[in-house]
Amino acid sequence: MKLWHKAYISSMYVQQEYRGKSVGKLLLNELIERAKALNEVEILLLDIVKNNVLAKSLYLSLGFQIYGTEKRAYKYKSQYFDLEFMCLQIK
């Protein structure tokens, strides 16, 4: 009950052949509008691998803001990846 004002976007992905065609932006705009229709939801949250520049620029263009970073959040083989946490206030 204490977390009902938040919604989390998890694992957003657009297949290679649909990239550059605004599919991701259309999906996110629809998601944002549906979240706004839910009385309880006030904020949308997501996390993104810091070096994912294309996705980050999409989220920023829709009004998401970076509010924190987790260093070395993921490890694949011997390489570490930082996560950035983003939020969008919808109410």
N, C-alpha and C positions, 0 to 999 in steps of 0.2 A: 504494500500500500504506500510506503514511503517513496517508492521509485516510480509510481504511475505517471508522474509528470515528464518522464524521460522515455524516449524510444531510441533504439540502437539500430544502425544500419550495419549489416555484417556481410562481408564477402561480395561486394559489388564487383561485377566483372562483365565486360563486353567482349565478345569474340572478335578476333582480329579482323575478319572480313566486314564487320559492322562498325569498326572504329573510324572516326572522322566523318560520320554521318549523323551526328547529334543524337544517336540512340541513347547513350548514357545520360545526356542532359534531359532528354524527354522522359526517361525512366525516373530520374531524380525529381524532376518537376512534378510528375504524377505522384510520387511518393510523398513529397512535401505537401501537396494539396490534400492528399488523403489524411496525412498526419494532422493538418490544421483542422480537419473536420471532426477529429476526435477531441472531445472536450477536455480530457485529462492531459493530453500531450502538450507540453510547453517547449520542449527542447529536443532536438535531434542530435545524436552523438555518433561518431564513427572514429575509427583509427585507420591510419594509412602508413605504409612503409615510407619513410622520409624521402627516399630518392625516387619515388614514383611521381615524377614531375607532371606528367600529363593528367593523371587523376587529381593530383593536388590542385592544379590550376582550374580544373572543372569545379571542384568543391568550393574553392575560393570565389570563383565567378558567380556561384549561386548564393554567396553570403556566409558560408561557413568560415569560422575563425579557428586558428590554431591556439590551443590553450595549454598545451603541455607536450613533453617529449619523454619517452622511455628509451634510454640508451641500451643498446645490445638486447633488444626485446626478443628477437628471433635469431636463431643460429642454424645455418644450413651448411653442412660440412664444416669447414673452418672459418666461414665468413659470418659476421654479425650484421644485423640490420636494426636500425633505430625505428621506432614508431612515433608518429605524431598524432596527437589527439585533437579532434576538431569538433566544433559544436555549431548549431544553428538555432537561435532563439526564434520560435515561431509564434509565441504569444507573450 
